[in-house]
Amino acid sequence: MKRVLVLGSTGSVGTQTLDVLSGLDGSHRVVGLSARGSIDTLVAQARATGAEAVCLADEDAAARLRSSGDLPSGCALLAGADGLVELVERVAADVVVCAITGAAGLRSSLAAAEGGGVVALANKESLVLAGHLVKEACRRSGATLVPVDSEHSAIAQCLRGQDRGGVRRLILTASGGPFRGRSREDLAGVTVEQALKHPSWDMGPRITIDSATLMNKGLEVIEACHLFDVPVEQVDVVVHPQSIIHSMVEYVDGALLAQLSPPDMRLPIRYALGFPDRLPAPGEPVDPARLGTLTFEAPDRDTFRCLALAERVAREGGIAGTVLNAANEVAVDAFLAGRLPFLEIPDVVEDALDAFPAQLEPGLPSILETDAAVRVHARAALQPST
Ligand code: MG
């Protein structure tokens, strides 16, 4: 029986992970859970799974839960950013699902990589900020990194069993988000509500905005370079609005291998939970005759500047990923709060990239310091418009 730890268990990927796990036949057991501050959901999950330990990253929330006595007896409660790392070390899981959103997931992903076993990585920021550290930790411990991002799961599946020397390009598919085909003029006054309406995927709010700006695809380009050890020149993006082909690998002989399935995160989650085996999915098999027409178009990097900025960062490497991500998180939060126009999100990111000097192979302290400094810088830059 595989012991599974789910970090970020109350979020979109976390709840879908528990949904997949609840349908498995005794092959997996949930041993730990974590959330930022969703006490009630976490308690319900702890009761349903019989987890040995849980962590609330928000220390105030943890204190409230501790005094309420709502947690089942025998389930340990940890708190804060240090508590997350302790949780990873304490439960010694065979599979750690890293599904915390944003830079907040970095330290626990690193701890999972250091612990060995399967690291089911949904937190792409861990690679964007510290890809070199995560991979080094995996090399030391023997951990296997299995992506829980539909595109990277597709590429990993298309690379499996193939000669890596025969790879010409990785081609990431992008749905194009809710604003595909729009011009800059069209996007001047878009609302939060419009940006949150993703045409094909149901995801958390930050990644949905990142999909609308194409920053999500940009982060995925950086993620792909780290995961598959390829330079950015070997990673392309194609817009595919139906989100049926989740990505492709082109080989030197011209063959394109692709992975197809309806857009549902439970497939990449199931793939990572079962790795190296495949777990059967419930429900009807896909009928190819009902998939409809699949179309492809080039991304518009002039309107969706975040993609071009991320590709610049993928070329620069080092600390640039941390700067890009931190500035983007601040900008997206400001947009969600109604304090920044949609079109100015890339301006905030570009300003930060120009302000912070390059640094190759930064250590964890430097990454965490820069992450904090960029947030201060980006918030200060936002002040005039508030
Ligand atoms: Mg993705």
Boltz pocket constraint, residues with backbone or C-beta under 6 A from the ligand:
constraints:
  - pocket:
      binder: B
      contacts: [[A, 149], [A, 150], [A, 151], [A, 220]]
      max_distance: 6.0
